[in-house]
Amino acid sequence: MVASLSAPTLLVVAGSTAVMYGFVIFLLRLAGRRQLGQLTAIDLVVFLTLGSAVETAMIHGDTSLAAGLVSAATLLLLNFGLNRVLLRSRRLRHLVGGGPILLVHDGRLVDEHLRRVGLTDQDVDEALRARGYGSRADVRDAVLETDGTINVIPRTSGPPAGRP
């Protein structure tokens, strides 16, 4: 299809790709960090189908090699540019990625924070057990980091029993 290879058509693909890139970042920010650090089987299915859904919108149904290359290049350039801007702007970095969130304080769950990030007490208990803590009573603080990991500060110094 010769018409799909025209510069205006490819510019439309680049523009649509840029809009979808921003929209997906916005949606993922709204969805919270859980998706980044603790994918369930359902989350994985959503992400896989999301990729297919946005692909069609980005290339406007144009399945030509040129449209695919322009869309892929646009995504990579936008990601590179966004990462550069995030390195320079603390405010934008916080807007896009948020900040650390306290989940456990003095052995007690911070329920408001759990609701905000979409975690259950079972999720937190599982993360604590994975790090070698038998109960929340052993934990002074547990913090959900911006990358979706949960870091633990024990009540006593040093790692829990049996951990290096």
C-alpha positions as CSV (number, residue, x, y, z in Angstrom):
1,M,0.0,0.0,0.0
2,V,1.9,3.1,-1.3
3,A,-0.3,5.6,0.5
4,S,0.7,4.2,3.9
5,L,4.3,5.1,3.2
6,S,3.7,8.8,2.7
7,A,5.4,11.2,5.1
8,P,2.1,12.7,6.4
9,T,0.8,9.3,7.2
10,L,3.9,8.4,9.1
11,L,3.7,11.7,11.0
12,V,0.2,10.7,12.1
13,V,1.6,7.4,13.3
14,A,4.3,9.2,15.2
15,G,1.8,11.6,16.7
16,S,-0.6,8.8,17.7
17,T,2.2,6.8,19.2
18,A,3.3,9.9,21.3
19,V,-0.2,10.4,22.6
20,M,-0.6,6.7,23.5
21,Y,2.7,6.7,25.2
22,G,1.7,9.6,27.5
23,F,-1.8,8.0,28.0
24,V,-0.4,4.7,29.1
25,I,2.1,6.3,31.4
26,F,-0.7,8.2,33.0
27,L,-2.9,5.1,33.3
28,L,0.0,3.1,34.9
29,R,0.6,5.9,37.4
30,L,-3.1,5.9,38.3
31,A,-3.0,2.1,38.6
32,G,-0.2,2.3,41.2
33,R,3.1,0.6,41.8
34,R,1.7,-2.8,42.5
35,Q,1.7,-3.6,38.8
36,L,5.4,-2.8,38.6
37,G,6.6,-4.9,41.5
38,Q,4.0,-7.6,42.0
39,L,2.4,-8.8,38.8
40,T,-0.4,-11.3,39.2
41,A,-1.5,-13.5,36.4
42,I,-4.5,-11.2,35.8
43,D,-2.1,-8.1,35.7
44,L,0.0,-9.9,33.1
45,V,-3.0,-10.6,30.9
46,V,-4.0,-6.9,31.2
47,F,-0.6,-5.7,30.2
48,L,-0.4,-8.1,27.2
49,T,-3.8,-7.1,25.9
50,L,-3.0,-3.4,26.6
51,G,0.0,-3.7,24.3
52,S,-2.2,-5.1,21.5
53,A,-4.9,-2.5,22.0
54,V,-2.7,0.5,21.9
55,E,-0.7,-0.8,19.0
56,T,-3.7,-0.6,16.7
57,A,-4.4,2.9,17.8
58,M,-0.8,4.0,17.4
59,I,-0.5,2.8,13.8
60,H,-4.2,3.5,12.7
61,G,-4.5,-0.1,11.5
62,D,-1.6,0.5,9.0
63,T,0.4,-2.8,9.3
64,S,3.2,-1.7,7.0
65,L,6.8,-2.1,8.0
66,A,7.2,1.7,7.8
67,A,4.4,2.4,10.3
68,G,5.8,-0.2,12.7
69,L,9.3,1.2,12.4
70,V,8.1,4.8,13.0
71,S,5.9,3.7,15.9
72,A,8.8,1.8,17.5
73,A,11.3,4.6,17.0
74,T,8.8,7.1,18.4
75,L,8.4,5.0,21.5
76,L,12.1,4.6,22.0
77,L,12.8,8.3,21.5
78,L,10.0,9.4,23.8
79,N,11.3,7.0,26.5
80,F,14.8,8.3,26.1
81,G,13.6,11.9,26.3
82,L,11.4,11.3,29.3
83,N,14.2,9.6,31.2
84,R,16.5,12.5,30.5
85,V,13.9,15.0,31.7
86,L,13.2,12.9,34.8
87,L,16.9,13.0,35.7
88,R,16.8,16.8,35.7
89,S,13.4,17.4,37.3
90,R,12.6,16.2,40.8
91,R,9.1,17.5,40.6
92,L,8.3,15.7,37.3
93,R,10.0,12.5,38.6
94,H,7.7,12.6,41.7
95,L,4.7,13.3,39.5
96,V,5.4,10.3,37.2
97,G,6.9,7.9,39.7
98,G,5.6,9.1,43.1
99,G,7.6,8.7,46.2
100,P,8.1,6.0,48.8
101,I,5.1,5.0,50.9
102,L,5.1,3.8,54.4
103,L,3.2,0.5,54.7
104,V,4.1,-0.6,58.2
105,H,5.1,1.6,61.1
106,D,6.0,0.2,64.5
107,G,4.6,-3.2,63.6
108,R,1.2,-1.8,62.5
109,L,-0.2,-1.5,59.1
110,V,-0.8,2.0,57.7
111,D,-4.3,1.1,56.3
112,E,-4.8,4.4,54.5
113,H,-1.6,3.9,52.5
114,L,-2.4,0.3,51.7
115,R,-5.7,1.3,50.3
116,R,-4.1,4.1,48.2
117,V,-1.6,1.7,46.6
118,G,-4.0,-1.2,46.3
119,L,-2.3,-3.7,48.6
120,T,-3.8,-5.9,51.2
121,D,-2.5,-6.9,54.5
122,Q,-1.8,-10.4,53.1
123,D,0.4,-8.8,50.3
124,V,2.4,-7.0,53.0
125,D,2.7,-10.1,55.2
126,E,3.9,-12.1,52.2
127,A,6.5,-9.5,51.4
128,L,7.7,-9.5,55.0
129,R,7.9,-13.3,55.0
130,A,9.9,-13.3,51.8
131,R,12.4,-11.1,53.5
132,G,12.6,-13.4,56.5
133,Y,10.3,-11.6,59.0
134,G,7.9,-13.9,60.8
135,S,5.5,-11.2,61.8
136,R,4.8,-7.4,61.6
137,A,5.9,-7.2,65.2
138,D,9.5,-7.7,64.1
139,V,9.3,-4.7,61.8
140,R,9.8,-1.1,62.7
141,D,9.0,0.2,59.2
142,A,8.2,-1.3,55.8
143,V,8.3,1.0,52.8
144,L,6.9,0.6,49.3
145,E,9.6,2.0,47.0
146,T,8.9,3.7,43.7
147,D,10.1,0.6,41.8
148,G,7.5,-1.5,43.5
149,T,9.8,-3.3,46.0
150,I,9.1,-3.3,49.7
151,N,12.1,-2.5,51.9
152,V,12.0,-3.4,55.6
153,I,13.6,-1.8,58.6
154,P,13.7,-4.2,61.5
155,R,12.9,-3.3,65.1
156,T,16.3,-4.5,66.1
157,S,19.6,-3.9,64.2
158,G,20.7,-6.5,61.7
159,P,18.9,-8.9,59.5
160,P,16.3,-11.4,60.8
161,A,17.4,-14.7,62.2
162,G,18.6,-17.0,59.4
163,R,19.3,-14.2,56.9
164,P,22.8,-13.0,56.0
